[in-house]
């Protein structure tokens, strides 16, 4: 009976080795996702050029100070 207990102990340590293999396939799936997200980042840059059009609005504020000098 003592021999059966010792044999079971050696069989258990072998099972934990299997879970480690499943970790490898998961790593290869991650690198593929980051590649797709990098593409959409480029189209976002062209949207910035539209900002320079805003500076034209400040020019409207210049005529307002002129009216303030007339009452003086």
N, CA, C and O atoms as a CHARMM CRD file, in Angstrom:
* protein
*
  288
    1    1 UNK  N      0.83900  -1.20600   0.00000 PROA 1      0.00000
    2    1 UNK  CA     0.00000   0.00000   0.00000 PROA 1      0.00000
    3    1 UNK  C      0.88300   1.27000   0.00000 PROA 1      0.00000
    4    1 UNK  O      0.52400   2.27300  -0.61600 PROA 1      0.00000
    5    2 UNK  N      2.00400   1.22100   0.67200 PROA 2      0.00000
    6    2 UNK  CA     2.88100   2.40200   0.74100 PROA 2      0.00000
    7    2 UNK  C      3.40600   2.75500  -0.66100 PROA 2      0.00000
    8    2 UNK  O      3.65500   3.92400  -0.95700 PROA 2      0.00000
    9    3 UNK  N      3.57300   1.73600  -1.52100 PROA 3      0.00000
   10    3 UNK  CA     4.08200   2.00700  -2.88300 PROA 3      0.00000
   11    3 UNK  C      3.08500   2.85200  -3.69400 PROA 3      0.00000
   12    3 UNK  O      3.49600   3.66800  -4.51900 PROA 3      0.00000
   13    4 UNK  N      1.78900   2.66000  -3.46300 PROA 4      0.00000
   14    4 UNK  CA     0.77000   3.39700  -4.23200 PROA 4      0.00000
   15    4 UNK  C      0.85200   4.89500  -3.92200 PROA 4      0.00000
   16    4 UNK  O      0.75600   5.71900  -4.83100 PROA 4      0.00000
   17    5 UNK  N      1.02300   5.24000  -2.68300 PROA 5      0.00000
   18    5 UNK  CA     1.08800   6.66400  -2.30700 PROA 5      0.00000
   19    5 UNK  C      2.29100   7.34900  -2.96900 PROA 5      0.00000
   20    5 UNK  O      2.16300   8.46800  -3.46600 PROA 5      0.00000
   21    6 UNK  N      3.42000   6.71100  -2.98000 PROA 6      0.00000
   22    6 UNK  CA     4.62900   7.32300  -3.54700 PROA 6      0.00000
   23    6 UNK  C      4.47500   7.49600  -5.06300 PROA 6      0.00000
   24    6 UNK  O      4.97700   8.47000  -5.62500 PROA 6      0.00000
   25    7 UNK  N      3.78900   6.56700  -5.72500 PROA 7      0.00000
   26    7 UNK  CA     3.63100   6.66600  -7.18500 PROA 7      0.00000
   27    7 UNK  C      2.70100   7.82800  -7.54300 PROA 7      0.00000
   28    7 UNK  O      2.93400   8.51700  -8.53600 PROA 7      0.00000
   29    8 UNK  N      1.65100   8.05400  -6.74600 PROA 8      0.00000
   30    8 UNK  CA     0.71500   9.15500  -7.03500 PROA 8      0.00000
   31    8 UNK  C      1.41300  10.50500  -6.89700 PROA 8      0.00000
   32    8 UNK  O      1.12500  11.43000  -7.65600 PROA 8      0.00000
   33    9 UNK  N      2.31500  10.62400  -5.95100 PROA 9      0.00000
   34    9 UNK  CA     3.01300  11.89500  -5.72200 PROA 9      0.00000
   35    9 UNK  C      3.81800  12.27600  -6.96400 PROA 9      0.00000
   36    9 UNK  O      3.89800  13.45600  -7.30400 PROA 9      0.00000
   37   10 UNK  N      4.40500  11.31500  -7.63200 PROA 10     0.00000
   38   10 UNK  CA     5.23300  11.61700  -8.80700 PROA 10     0.00000
   39   10 UNK  C      4.35600  11.96600 -10.01400 PROA 10     0.00000
   40   10 UNK  O      4.80700  12.66600 -10.92100 PROA 10     0.00000
   41   11 UNK  N      3.11900  11.49100 -10.03300 PROA 11     0.00000
   42   11 UNK  CA     2.22400  11.76900 -11.17400 PROA 11     0.00000
   43   11 UNK  C      1.68300  13.20100 -11.09900 PROA 11     0.00000
   44   11 UNK  O      1.48100  13.82700 -12.14000 PROA 11     0.00000
   45   12 UNK  N      1.45100  13.71900  -9.93000 PROA 12     0.00000
   46   12 UNK  CA     0.90200  15.08000  -9.78000 PROA 12     0.00000
   47   12 UNK  C      1.82700  16.15800 -10.37800 PROA 12     0.00000
   48   12 UNK  O      1.35500  16.98400 -11.15900 PROA 12     0.00000
   49   13 UNK  N      3.09200  16.17500 -10.04600 PROA 13     0.00000
   50   13 UNK  CA     4.00700  17.21200 -10.56900 PROA 13     0.00000
   51   13 UNK  C      4.02200  17.27700 -12.09600 PROA 13     0.00000
   52   13 UNK  O      4.33800  18.32700 -12.65700 PROA 13     0.00000
   53   14 UNK  N      3.69300  16.20300 -12.76800 PROA 14     0.00000
   54   14 UNK  CA     3.74600  16.21000 -14.23600 PROA 14     0.00000
   55   14 UNK  C      2.57000  17.00900 -14.81200 PROA 14     0.00000
   56   14 UNK  O      2.69700  17.56700 -15.90200 PROA 14     0.00000
   57   15 UNK  N      1.44700  17.07800 -14.12500 PROA 15     0.00000
   58   15 UNK  CA     0.27400  17.80000 -14.65400 PROA 15     0.00000
   59   15 UNK  C      0.52300  19.31400 -14.74100 PROA 15     0.00000
   60   15 UNK  O      0.14100  19.91400 -15.74600 PROA 15     0.00000
   61   16 UNK  N      1.13200  19.95500 -13.75900 PROA 16     0.00000
   62   16 UNK  CA     1.36100  21.41100 -13.81700 PROA 16     0.00000
   63   16 UNK  C      2.17900  21.83100 -15.03600 PROA 16     0.00000
   64   16 UNK  O      2.14900  23.00400 -15.40800 PROA 16     0.00000
   65   17 UNK  N      2.89300  20.92700 -15.65600 PROA 17     0.00000
   66   17 UNK  CA     3.72400  21.27300 -16.82300 PROA 17     0.00000
   67   17 UNK  C      2.84000  21.59000 -18.02400 PROA 17     0.00000
   68   17 UNK  O      3.25200  22.36800 -18.88400 PROA 17     0.00000
   69   18 UNK  N      1.65400  21.02200 -18.11500 PROA 18     0.00000
   70   18 UNK  CA     0.77800  21.26300 -19.26900 PROA 18     0.00000
   71   18 UNK  C      0.30000  22.72300 -19.34000 PROA 18     0.00000
   72   18 UNK  O      0.38500  23.32700 -20.40900 PROA 18     0.00000
   73   19 UNK  N     -0.19000  23.30300 -18.25800 PROA 19     0.00000
   74   19 UNK  CA    -0.68400  24.69300 -18.27800 PROA 19     0.00000
   75   19 UNK  C      0.32200  25.67400 -18.87400 PROA 19     0.00000
   76   19 UNK  O     -0.07900  26.67000 -19.47700 PROA 19     0.00000
   77   20 UNK  N      1.59700  25.41700 -18.72100 PROA 20     0.00000
   78   20 UNK  CA     2.61800  26.34800 -19.21900 PROA 20     0.00000
   79   20 UNK  C      2.57500  26.41500 -20.75200 PROA 20     0.00000
   80   20 UNK  O      2.85700  27.46700 -21.32600 PROA 20     0.00000
   81   21 UNK  N      2.23100  25.32300 -21.41500 PROA 21     0.00000
   82   21 UNK  CA     2.21200  25.31800 -22.88500 PROA 21     0.00000
   83   21 UNK  C      1.09400  26.22300 -23.40700 PROA 21     0.00000
   84   21 UNK  O      1.26000  26.85400 -24.45100 PROA 21     0.00000
   85   22 UNK  N     -0.02700  26.29900 -22.71000 PROA 22     0.00000
   86   22 UNK  CA    -1.15900  27.12000 -23.17100 PROA 22     0.00000
   87   22 UNK  C     -0.81400  28.60900 -23.11100 PROA 22     0.00000
   88   22 UNK  O     -1.46800  29.41500 -23.77300 PROA 22     0.00000
   89   23 UNK  N      0.18800  28.98200 -22.33900 PROA 23     0.00000
   90   23 UNK  CA     0.56800  30.40600 -22.22100 PROA 23     0.00000
   91   23 UNK  C      1.24900  30.87500 -23.50800 PROA 23     0.00000
   92   23 UNK  O      1.13700  32.05000 -23.85700 PROA 23     0.00000
   93   24 UNK  N      1.94200  30.00200 -24.21400 PROA 24     0.00000
   94   24 UNK  CA     2.66100  30.39900 -25.43600 PROA 24     0.00000
   95   24 UNK  C      1.70800  30.91800 -26.52000 PROA 24     0.00000
   96   24 UNK  O      1.93000  32.01500 -27.03200 PROA 24     0.00000
   97   25 UNK  N      0.66000  30.17700 -26.88800 PROA 25     0.00000
   98   25 UNK  CA    -0.26500  30.62000 -27.94700 PROA 25     0.00000
   99   25 UNK  C     -0.88400  31.98000 -27.64900 PROA 25     0.00000
  100   25 UNK  O     -1.17200  32.73900 -28.57400 PROA 25     0.00000
  101   26 UNK  N     -1.09200  32.29600 -26.39000 PROA 26     0.00000
  102   26 UNK  CA    -1.72600  33.57400 -26.03000 PROA 26     0.00000
  103   26 UNK  C     -0.79600  34.73500 -26.38100 PROA 26     0.00000
  104   26 UNK  O     -1.27000  35.80900 -26.75100 PROA 26     0.00000
  105   27 UNK  N      0.50800  34.53900 -26.27300 PROA 27     0.00000
  106   27 UNK  CA     1.46500  35.61800 -26.55300 PROA 27     0.00000
  107   27 UNK  C      1.43000  35.99300 -28.03300 PROA 27     0.00000
  108   27 UNK  O      1.53300  37.17300 -28.37000 PROA 27     0.00000
  109   28 UNK  N      1.28900  35.02500 -28.90700 PROA 28     0.00000
  110   28 UNK  CA     1.31100  35.31100 -30.34800 PROA 28     0.00000
  111   28 UNK  C      0.06400  36.08600 -30.77300 PROA 28     0.00000
  112   28 UNK  O      0.08400  36.77000 -31.79600 PROA 28     0.00000
  113   29 UNK  N     -1.00800  35.99000 -30.01000 PROA 29     0.00000
  114   29 UNK  CA    -2.25900  36.69400 -30.37800 PROA 29     0.00000
  115   29 UNK  C     -2.15000  38.18600 -30.07200 PROA 29     0.00000
  116   29 UNK  O     -2.74800  38.99400 -30.78200 PROA 29     0.00000
  117   30 UNK  N     -1.41700  38.56900 -29.05100 PROA 30     0.00000
  118   30 UNK  CA    -1.29300  39.98900 -28.67200 PROA 30     0.00000
  119   30 UNK  C     -0.59200  40.82300 -29.75400 PROA 30     0.00000
  120   30 UNK  O     -1.12500  41.85900 -30.15100 PROA 30     0.00000
  121   31 UNK  N      0.57000  40.41100 -30.23800 PROA 31     0.00000
  122   31 UNK  CA     1.29900  41.21300 -31.23800 PROA 31     0.00000
  123   31 UNK  C      0.46000  41.55400 -32.46300 PROA 31     0.00000
  124   31 UNK  O      0.68500  42.59600 -33.07900 PROA 31     0.00000
  125   32 UNK  N     -0.49300  40.71800 -32.83200 PROA 32     0.00000
  126   32 UNK  CA    -1.28300  40.97600 -34.04100 PROA 32     0.00000
  127   32 UNK  C     -2.24800  42.14000 -33.80400 PROA 32     0.00000
  128   32 UNK  O     -2.50600  42.90700 -34.73200 PROA 32     0.00000
  129   33 UNK  N     -2.77900  42.29500 -32.61400 PROA 33     0.00000
  130   33 UNK  CA    -3.75800  43.36100 -32.33400 PROA 33     0.00000
  131   33 UNK  C     -3.11400  44.75000 -32.43000 PROA 33     0.00000
  132   33 UNK  O     -3.67600  45.61900 -33.09800 PROA 33     0.00000
  133   34 UNK  N     -1.96800  44.99800 -31.79700 PROA 34     0.00000
  134   34 UNK  CA    -1.32900  46.32600 -31.83200 PROA 34     0.00000
  135   34 UNK  C     -1.08900  46.82500 -33.25100 PROA 34     0.00000
  136   34 UNK  O     -1.09700  48.03500 -33.47700 PROA 34     0.00000
  137   35 UNK  N     -0.87600  45.93600 -34.20900 PROA 35     0.00000
  138   35 UNK  CA    -0.58900  46.36400 -35.59000 PROA 35     0.00000
  139   35 UNK  C     -1.80000  47.09000 -36.17600 PROA 35     0.00000
  140   35 UNK  O     -1.62900  48.07800 -36.89100 PROA 35     0.00000
  141   36 UNK  N     -3.01000  46.62900 -35.89200 PROA 36     0.00000
  142   36 UNK  CA    -4.21100  47.25100 -36.46300 PROA 36     0.00000
  143   36 UNK  C     -4.43000  48.64600 -35.87000 PROA 36     0.00000
  144   36 UNK  O     -4.77600  49.57400 -36.60100 PROA 36     0.00000
  145   37 UNK  N     -4.23700  48.80600 -34.57700 PROA 37     0.00000
  146   37 UNK  CA    -4.48400  50.10200 -33.92400 PROA 37     0.00000
  147   37 UNK  C     -3.51200  51.16300 -34.44700 PROA 37     0.00000
  148   37 UNK  O     -3.84000  52.35000 -34.43500 PROA 37     0.00000
  149   38 UNK  N     -2.32800  50.75900 -34.90300 PROA 38     0.00000
  150   38 UNK  CA    -1.33200  51.72700 -35.39600 PROA 38     0.00000
  151   38 UNK  C     -1.81900  52.38400 -36.68900 PROA 38     0.00000
  152   38 UNK  O     -1.46200  53.53200 -36.95200 PROA 38     0.00000
  153   39 UNK  N     -2.60800  51.70800 -37.49000 PROA 39     0.00000
  154   39 UNK  CA    -3.07500  52.27800 -38.77200 PROA 39     0.00000
  155   39 UNK  C     -4.03500  53.45300 -38.55100 PROA 39     0.00000
  156   39 UNK  O     -3.82500  54.50900 -39.14800 PROA 39     0.00000
  157   40 UNK  N     -5.06200  53.32100 -37.73200 PROA 40     0.00000
  158   40 UNK  CA    -6.02600  54.41500 -37.50700 PROA 40     0.00000
  159   40 UNK  C     -5.37600  55.66800 -36.92900 PROA 40     0.00000
  160   40 UNK  O     -5.96000  56.74800 -37.02200 PROA 40     0.00000
  161   41 UNK  N     -4.20300  55.56300 -36.34500 PROA 41     0.00000
  162   41 UNK  CA    -3.54800  56.73900 -35.74000 PROA 41     0.00000
  163   41 UNK  C     -3.09800  57.71000 -36.83300 PROA 41     0.00000
  164   41 UNK  O     -3.09200  58.91700 -36.59400 PROA 41     0.00000
  165   42 UNK  N     -2.72400  57.23500 -38.01300 PROA 42     0.00000
  166   42 UNK  CA    -2.24400  58.12200 -39.08300 PROA 42     0.00000
  167   42 UNK  C     -3.34200  59.07300 -39.57300 PROA 42     0.00000
  168   42 UNK  O     -3.10100  60.27900 -39.63400 PROA 42     0.00000
  169   43 UNK  N     -4.53400  58.58300 -39.92400 PROA 43     0.00000
  170   43 UNK  CA    -5.62700  59.44100 -40.41300 PROA 43     0.00000
  171   43 UNK  C     -5.97800  60.55100 -39.42900 PROA 43     0.00000
  172   43 UNK  O     -6.50900  61.58500 -39.83400 PROA 43     0.00000
  173   44 UNK  N     -5.69300  60.35700 -38.15300 PROA 44     0.00000
  174   44 UNK  CA    -6.03000  61.37400 -37.14600 PROA 44     0.00000
  175   44 UNK  C     -5.14800  62.61400 -37.33200 PROA 44     0.00000
  176   44 UNK  O     -5.57400  63.71300 -36.97700 PROA 44     0.00000
  177   45 UNK  N     -3.94500  62.47300 -37.87100 PROA 45     0.00000
  178   45 UNK  CA    -3.03000  63.61200 -38.05300 PROA 45     0.00000
  179   45 UNK  C     -3.61300  64.64800 -39.01800 PROA 45     0.00000
  180   45 UNK  O     -3.60000  65.83200 -38.68200 PROA 45     0.00000
  181   46 UNK  N     -4.11800  64.27900 -40.18300 PROA 46     0.00000
  182   46 UNK  CA    -4.69600  65.23200 -41.15600 PROA 46     0.00000
  183   46 UNK  C     -5.76900  66.13200 -40.55200 PROA 46     0.00000
  184   46 UNK  O     -6.04900  67.20100 -41.09300 PROA 46     0.00000
  185   47 UNK  N     -6.36400  65.72200 -39.45500 PROA 47     0.00000
  186   47 UNK  CA    -7.43500  66.53100 -38.84100 PROA 47     0.00000
  187   47 UNK  C     -6.85300  67.78900 -38.18900 PROA 47     0.00000
  188   47 UNK  O     -7.57000  68.77700 -38.02900 PROA 47     0.00000
  189   48 UNK  N     -5.58600  67.77700 -37.81300 PROA 48     0.00000
  190   48 UNK  CA    -4.96400  68.93500 -37.14500 PROA 48     0.00000
  191   48 UNK  C     -4.91100  70.17100 -38.06400 PROA 48     0.00000
  192   48 UNK  O     -5.23800  71.26400 -37.60100 PROA 48     0.00000
  193   49 UNK  N     -4.51800  70.05000 -39.32400 PROA 49     0.00000
  194   49 UNK  CA    -4.45500  71.19700 -40.25400 PROA 49     0.00000
  195   49 UNK  C     -5.68100  72.08800 -40.19500 PROA 49     0.00000
  196   49 UNK  O     -5.58200  73.27500 -40.50400 PROA 49     0.00000
  197   50 UNK  N     -6.83100  71.55900 -39.81100 PROA 50     0.00000
  198   50 UNK  CA    -8.06100  72.37100 -39.76700 PROA 50     0.00000
  199   50 UNK  C     -7.99000  73.37500 -38.60800 PROA 50     0.00000
  200   50 UNK  O     -8.70800  74.37400 -38.63700 PROA 50     0.00000
  201   51 UNK  N     -7.15900  73.14800 -37.60100 PROA 51     0.00000
  202   51 UNK  CA    -7.05800  74.06100 -36.45300 PROA 51     0.00000
  203   51 UNK  C     -6.58000  75.45600 -36.89100 PROA 51     0.00000
  204   51 UNK  O     -7.15900  76.44100 -36.43500 PROA 51     0.00000
  205   52 UNK  N     -5.57100  75.59300 -37.73700 PROA 52     0.00000
  206   52 UNK  CA    -5.07200  76.91500 -38.18900 PROA 52     0.00000
  207   52 UNK  C     -6.18000  77.85200 -38.65500 PROA 52     0.00000
  208   52 UNK  O     -5.96900  79.06400 -38.68800 PROA 52     0.00000
  209   53 UNK  N     -7.34400  77.34100 -39.01300 PROA 53     0.00000
  210   53 UNK  CA    -8.44800  78.20200 -39.49200 PROA 53     0.00000
  211   53 UNK  C     -9.01500  79.03300 -38.33800 PROA 53     0.00000
  212   53 UNK  O     -9.61000  80.08200 -38.58400 PROA 53     0.00000
  213   54 UNK  N     -8.84900  78.60200 -37.10800 PROA 54     0.00000
  214   54 UNK  CA    -9.39100  79.33100 -35.94400 PROA 54     0.00000
  215   54 UNK  C     -8.74400  80.71600 -35.77100 PROA 54     0.00000
  216   54 UNK  O     -9.46100  81.67000 -35.46900 PROA 54     0.00000
  217   55 UNK  N     -7.44400  80.86500 -35.94500 PROA 55     0.00000
  218   55 UNK  CA    -6.78900  82.18800 -35.79000 PROA 55     0.00000
  219   55 UNK  C     -7.54900  83.31100 -36.48500 PROA 55     0.00000
  220   55 UNK  O     -7.41200  84.46600 -36.08200 PROA 55     0.00000
  221   56 UNK  N     -8.34600  83.01900 -37.51500 PROA 56     0.00000
  222   56 UNK  CA    -9.08800  84.06700 -38.23300 PROA 56     0.00000
  223   56 UNK  C    -10.13600  84.69700 -37.31300 PROA 56     0.00000
  224   56 UNK  O    -10.46600  85.86900 -37.49600 PROA 56     0.00000
  225   57 UNK  N    -10.66400  83.97500 -36.34300 PROA 57     0.00000
  226   57 UNK  CA   -11.70400  84.50900 -35.44800 PROA 57     0.00000
  227   57 UNK  C    -11.16100  85.65700 -34.58500 PROA 57     0.00000
  228   57 UNK  O    -11.83700  86.67900 -34.47200 PROA 57     0.00000
  229   58 UNK  N     -9.98200  85.54000 -33.97500 PROA 58     0.00000
  230   58 UNK  CA    -9.41900  86.62600 -33.13600 PROA 58     0.00000
  231   58 UNK  C     -9.41900  87.97500 -33.85400 PROA 58     0.00000
  232   58 UNK  O     -9.51600  89.00800 -33.19100 PROA 58     0.00000
  233   59 UNK  N     -9.31300  88.00400 -35.17900 PROA 59     0.00000
  234   59 UNK  CA    -9.26400  89.27600 -35.92200 PROA 59     0.00000
  235   59 UNK  C    -10.54400  90.07900 -35.68400 PROA 59     0.00000
  236   59 UNK  O    -10.51200  91.30800 -35.73800 PROA 59     0.00000
  237   60 UNK  N    -11.66600  89.41000 -35.42300 PROA 60     0.00000
  238   60 UNK  CA   -12.93500  90.13100 -35.18300 PROA 60     0.00000
  239   60 UNK  C    -12.86800  90.94800 -33.88200 PROA 60     0.00000
  240   60 UNK  O    -13.58200  91.94000 -33.74000 PROA 60     0.00000
  241   61 UNK  N    -12.02200  90.53900 -32.94300 PROA 61     0.00000
  242   61 UNK  CA   -11.94200  91.24700 -31.65700 PROA 61     0.00000
  243   61 UNK  C    -11.21700  92.58700 -31.82400 PROA 61     0.00000
  244   61 UNK  O    -11.40200  93.48100 -30.99900 PROA 61     0.00000
  245   62 UNK  N    -10.40900  92.74500 -32.85400 PROA 62     0.00000
  246   62 UNK  CA    -9.62900  93.99400 -33.02000 PROA 62     0.00000
  247   62 UNK  C    -10.54100  95.20200 -33.24400 PROA 62     0.00000
  248   62 UNK  O    -10.28400  96.24200 -32.63700 PROA 62     0.00000
  249   63 UNK  N    -11.58400  95.13700 -34.06800 PROA 63     0.00000
  250   63 UNK  CA   -12.46300  96.29700 -34.31800 PROA 63     0.00000
  251   63 UNK  C    -13.20400  96.74600 -33.06200 PROA 63     0.00000
  252   63 UNK  O    -13.57200  97.91700 -32.96400 PROA 63     0.00000
  253   64 UNK  N    -13.43400  95.85300 -32.09700 PROA 64     0.00000
  254   64 UNK  CA   -14.18700  96.22800 -30.89100 PROA 64     0.00000
  255   64 UNK  C    -13.42700  97.27600 -30.06600 PROA 64     0.00000
  256   64 UNK  O    -14.05400  98.23500 -29.61800 PROA 64     0.00000
  257   65 UNK  N    -12.10700  97.14600 -29.83800 PROA 65     0.00000
  258   65 UNK  CA   -11.37000  98.16200 -29.05600 PROA 65     0.00000
  259   65 UNK  C    -11.46000  99.54900 -29.70000 PROA 65     0.00000
  260   65 UNK  O    -11.43100 100.55200 -28.98800 PROA 65     0.00000
  261   66 UNK  N    -11.56600  99.62700 -31.01700 PROA 66     0.00000
  262   66 UNK  CA   -11.62500 100.93600 -31.70100 PROA 66     0.00000
  263   66 UNK  C    -12.86300 101.71400 -31.23800 PROA 66     0.00000
  264   66 UNK  O    -12.79200 102.92600 -31.03700 PROA 66     0.00000
  265   67 UNK  N    -13.98600 101.02700 -31.06900 PROA 67     0.00000
  266   67 UNK  CA   -15.22100 101.71300 -30.64000 PROA 67     0.00000
  267   67 UNK  C    -15.06000 102.29900 -29.23800 PROA 67     0.00000
  268   67 UNK  O    -15.62000 103.34800 -28.92100 PROA 67     0.00000
  269   68 UNK  N    -14.28000 101.59900 -28.40000 PROA 68     0.00000
  270   68 UNK  CA   -14.10700 102.06700 -27.01800 PROA 68     0.00000
  271   68 UNK  C    -13.33800 103.38700 -26.98100 PROA 68     0.00000
  272   68 UNK  O    -13.52300 104.16800 -26.04800 PROA 68     0.00000
  273   69 UNK  N    -12.48300 103.65900 -27.96500 PROA 69     0.00000
  274   69 UNK  CA   -11.67500 104.88900 -27.94900 PROA 69     0.00000
  275   69 UNK  C    -12.50600 106.09700 -28.39400 PROA 69     0.00000
  276   69 UNK  O    -12.14400 107.22700 -28.06700 PROA 69     0.00000
  277   70 UNK  N    -13.60400 105.89900 -29.12800 PROA 70     0.00000
  278   70 UNK  CA   -14.41700 107.03400 -29.63100 PROA 70     0.00000
  279   70 UNK  C    -15.02400 107.85100 -28.49200 PROA 70     0.00000
  280   70 UNK  O    -14.95900 109.07900 -28.54200 PROA 70     0.00000
  281   71 UNK  N    -15.61400 107.22500 -27.46300 PROA 71     0.00000
  282   71 UNK  CA   -16.23900 108.00500 -26.37200 PROA 71     0.00000
  283   71 UNK  C    -15.22800 108.91200 -25.69100 PROA 71     0.00000
  284   71 UNK  O    -15.60200 109.97400 -25.19200 PROA 71     0.00000
  285   72 UNK  N    -13.96700 108.52700 -25.65600 PROA 72     0.00000
  286   72 UNK  CA   -12.95600 109.35800 -24.99300 PROA 72     0.00000
  287   72 UNK  C    -12.82000 110.68000 -25.75300 PROA 72     0.00000
  288   72 UNK  O    -12.02100 111.53400 -25.36800 PROA 72     0.00000
